[in-house]
Amino acid sequence: MKKFLLLSIVILCTVSLSAQSGKVFESLKFESKLVSYPVKYSIYLPPDYETSNRSYPIIYLLHGYSDDETGWIQYGEINSIVDKGIANDDFLPCIIVIPDGKVTWFCNSADGKNPWEDMFVKEFIPFIEKEYRVRTKKEFRAIAGLSMGGYGALKLSMRNTDLFSSCVALSSGTFTDKEIIGSEQYDPYFGNIYGPKPVGEVSTHWKANSPLYLLESVETAKLKTIRFYIDCGDDDFLYRGNSALHVKMRELGITHEYRVRNGGHEWSYWRTGIYDGLKFISEEFHR
């Protein structure tokens, strides 16, 4: 009898935990007409997705350089973090989509051969929001990312102010002109995306995709319709660009949250930072 009771308790606990956990599907494929390769993505569906008929807010979560659509799950443990936030009532139940941006910096390449941003905006978002039960108004759509993905989140939200209500950028790959012009690593990291290394002045294509320049070229009133959250560690090599973003946003009167915590450019920093970032996003979803 005792064994039966113990087994029943274990089964009940397992069922209870399962009911509180979202589902993750990794490396699904979207067939694009704009880029020449299948676009892989992973998706997190909230715990009650299969038992409800409701539609959900959505967050597009971007990975870092050399990672892919599995990085935020494998190293970032994002599904466990979101489960915890939902259970604690810090997050509204939401859908998380992680597209594979390869090493595109989530941009259209200067030569036009790899229009990743066009694919994402014109094809991928409409596909996801038709395929899954998503609330499609701007107020229920957000974007976030780390490193290259933090840059991508800033850049995509600034260039598409009608799409995203919130943007969370962790350790964003935002660089000052001085850093880019003097970079010894420009060609392997940026050459295929932005064109030849700049001499004396950054290129027009660089300016069109740089968050620092977008703060100047995009109408400030439109930028103010997006809630920004910027977080970069005090030991991170990307501190200059992130600090410059904060200063320029202050000067332009663009309200934002700016965090500097102890840490560097590493997963332990991003795992601890994304919880508050997602909580920030959920405040807009919930109001």
C-alpha positions in Angstrom: 0.0 0.0 0.0 2.8 2.4 0.9 4.5 1.6 -2.5 1.3 2.4 -4.3 0.9 5.7 -2.4 4.5 6.7 -3.1 4.1 5.8 -6.8 0.9 7.8 -7.0 2.6 10.9 -5.5 5.5 10.6 -7.9 3.1 10.4 -10.9 1.0 13.3 -9.6 4.2 15.4 -9.1 5.4 14.5 -12.6 2.1 15.4 -14.2 2.0 18.7 -12.3 5.5 19.6 -13.3 4.8 18.7 -16.9 1.7 20.8 -17.0 3.8 23.8 -15.9 6.4 23.3 -18.6 6.3 24.8 -22.1 7.2 22.7 -25.1 10.3 23.3 -27.3 10.6 22.3 -30.9 14.2 22.7 -32.3 15.5 23.2 -35.8 12.2 23.4 -37.7 12.5 24.7 -41.3 11.0 27.6 -43.1 11.3 27.7 -46.9 12.1 31.2 -48.0 11.8 32.7 -51.5 14.2 35.5 -50.7 17.2 33.7 -49.4 18.8 30.6 -51.0 18.6 28.3 -48.0 16.0 26.9 -45.6 15.7 29.1 -42.6 15.9 27.0 -39.4 14.2 28.1 -36.2 13.3 26.8 -32.8 10.2 27.7 -30.9 9.0 27.6 -27.3 5.2 27.2 -26.8 3.8 28.1 -23.3 2.5 25.4 -20.9 -1.2 26.0 -21.8 -0.8 26.3 -25.6 -2.2 22.9 -26.4 -5.1 23.2 -23.9 -6.3 26.7 -24.7 -7.8 28.4 -27.7 -6.2 31.8 -27.0 -3.6 33.7 -28.9 -0.3 34.7 -27.4 2.2 37.6 -27.4 5.4 36.7 -29.2 9.1 37.4 -28.7 11.7 37.0 -31.4 14.9 36.0 -29.7 18.2 36.4 -31.6 21.4 34.4 -31.0 25.0 35.5 -31.0 27.8 35.2 -33.6 28.6 31.6 -34.5 25.6 30.2 -32.6 22.4 29.1 -34.3 18.7 28.5 -33.5 19.6 26.1 -30.7 22.0 28.3 -28.7 19.5 30.0 -26.5 18.0 26.6 -25.6 21.2 24.6 -25.1 23.4 27.2 -23.4 20.8 29.9 -22.4 18.3 27.4 -20.9 15.6 29.8 -22.1 12.8 27.3 -21.8 13.4 26.8 -18.1 13.8 30.5 -17.5 10.5 31.3 -19.3 8.7 28.4 -17.4 10.0 29.9 -14.1 8.9 33.4 -15.1 5.4 32.3 -16.0 5.0 30.2 -12.9 6.1 33.2 -10.8 3.6 35.5 -12.6 6.5 37.6 -13.8 5.9 36.9 -17.4 2.7 36.5 -19.3 2.5 33.2 -21.2 4.1 33.9 -24.6 5.6 32.3 -27.6 9.4 32.5 -28.1 10.9 32.1 -31.6 14.6 31.7 -32.2 15.5 32.1 -35.9 18.9 31.0 -37.3 20.6 34.2 -38.4 23.9 32.4 -39.3 26.6 35.1 -39.2 24.5 37.6 -41.2 24.4 40.1 -38.3 20.6 39.9 -39.1 21.2 42.3 -42.1 20.8 42.4 -45.8 24.3 41.9 -47.2 25.7 44.9 -49.1 25.9 42.9 -52.3 22.3 41.9 -52.1 23.0 38.2 -52.3 21.8 37.4 -48.7 18.8 39.6 -47.8 18.3 38.2 -44.3 16.4 41.2 -42.9 14.0 41.3 -45.8 13.3 37.6 -45.4 12.7 38.1 -41.7 10.4 41.0 -42.0 8.5 40.2 -45.2 8.4 36.4 -45.0 9.4 34.9 -41.7 7.3 37.0 -39.3 4.1 36.6 -41.4 4.7 32.8 -41.6 5.2 32.4 -37.9 2.2 34.5 -37.0 0.0 32.5 -39.4 1.3 29.1 -38.4 0.9 29.7 -34.6 -1.7 31.4 -32.5 -0.1 34.8 -32.2 -1.5 38.2 -31.3 -0.3 40.2 -34.3 -0.5 43.8 -33.1 2.7 45.7 -32.4 2.0 45.9 -28.6 2.2 42.1 -28.4 5.4 41.7 -30.4 8.9 42.1 -29.0 12.5 41.3 -30.0 15.5 40.5 -27.9 19.0 39.1 -28.3 22.6 38.8 -27.1 25.8 40.0 -28.7 25.3 39.9 -32.5 21.6 39.2 -31.6 21.5 42.2 -29.3 22.7 44.3 -32.2 20.2 42.6 -34.4 17.3 43.4 -32.0 18.3 47.0 -31.8 18.8 47.4 -35.5 15.6 45.5 -36.6 13.4 47.4 -34.1 14.8 50.8 -35.1 14.5 50.1 -38.8 11.0 48.7 -38.4 9.4 50.9 -35.7 5.9 49.7 -36.6 6.7 46.1 -35.7 8.0 45.8 -32.1 6.8 47.3 -28.9 9.9 46.4 -26.9 13.6 45.6 -27.5 16.0 43.9 -25.1 19.7 44.0 -26.1 22.2 42.1 -24.0 25.8 42.8 -24.6 24.9 44.1 -28.1 27.5 44.1 -30.8 27.3 47.8 -31.3 30.5 49.5 -32.4 31.7 53.0 -32.6 33.2 54.3 -35.8 36.7 54.4 -34.2 36.4 50.7 -33.4 35.3 49.7 -36.8 37.8 51.7 -38.8 40.7 50.5 -36.6 39.5 46.8 -36.4 42.0 44.2 -37.4 39.1 41.6 -37.5 36.8 43.6 -39.9 37.2 41.3 -42.9 36.4 38.0 -41.3 33.5 39.3 -39.2 32.0 42.1 -41.3 33.4 42.0 -44.8 30.7 39.8 -46.3 27.9 41.8 -44.8 29.0 45.5 -45.0 31.5 45.4 -47.8 35.2 46.4 -47.9 36.8 47.7 -44.7 36.2 51.5 -44.4 39.1 53.9 -44.6 38.6 57.2 -42.9 34.8 56.9 -42.7 32.4 54.1 -42.3 30.3 53.0 -45.3 26.7 54.1 -46.2 25.6 50.5 -45.7 27.2 50.4 -42.3 25.4 53.6 -41.3 22.1 52.2 -42.5 22.4 49.3 -40.1 24.2 50.9 -37.1 22.0 51.5 -34.1 24.2 54.6 -33.3 23.4 56.1 -36.7 19.8 54.9 -36.7 19.2 57.0 -33.6 20.0 60.0 -35.9 18.4 58.9 -39.1 15.1 57.5 -37.8 12.4 59.9 -36.6 12.8 60.3 -32.8 9.1 60.2 -32.3 8.9 56.8 -33.9 11.8 55.5 -31.8 10.0 56.6 -28.7 7.2 54.1 -29.5 9.6 51.3 -28.6 10.6 50.4 -25.1 14.4 49.8 -25.0 16.3 47.7 -22.4 20.1 47.7 -22.8 22.4 45.5 -20.5 26.2 45.1 -20.9 28.7 43.8 -18.3 31.4 46.0 -16.8 34.0 43.6 -18.1 32.6 43.2 -21.6 34.7 44.2 -24.6 31.6 45.8 -26.1 31.2 48.4 -23.4 32.1 51.3 -25.7 29.2 50.9 -28.2 26.7 50.1 -25.5 27.7 53.1 -23.4 27.6 55.3 -26.5 24.0 54.1 -27.1 23.0 55.1 -23.6 24.5 58.5 -23.9 23.0 59.2 -27.3 19.6 58.0 -26.2 19.8 60.3 -23.1 20.7 63.2 -25.3 17.7 62.5 -27.7 15.3 62.1 -24.8 14.6 58.4 -25.7 13.4 56.7 -22.5 15.2 53.4 -21.9 16.6 51.2 -19.2 20.4 50.8 -19.1 22.1 48.2 -16.9 25.7 47.6 -16.2 26.2 44.5 -14.1 29.3 42.6 -12.9 30.4 40.2 -15.7 31.8 39.8 -19.2 30.8 38.4 -22.6 29.6 35.0 -21.5 26.6 32.8 -21.0 26.5 33.1 -17.2 25.9 36.8 -17.8 23.2 36.4 -20.4 21.4 33.6 -18.4 21.1 35.9 -15.4 20.2 38.9 -17.4 17.5 37.6 -19.7 15.0 37.0 -16.9 14.8 40.8 -16.1 14.8 41.5 -19.8 11.8 39.3 -20.4 10.1 40.7 -17.4 10.6 44.2 -18.9 8.9 42.9 -22.1 6.0 41.3 -20.3 5.2 44.7 -18.6 4.2 46.0 -22.1 2.3 42.8 -22.9 0.3 43.1 -19.6 0.2 46.8 -18.8 
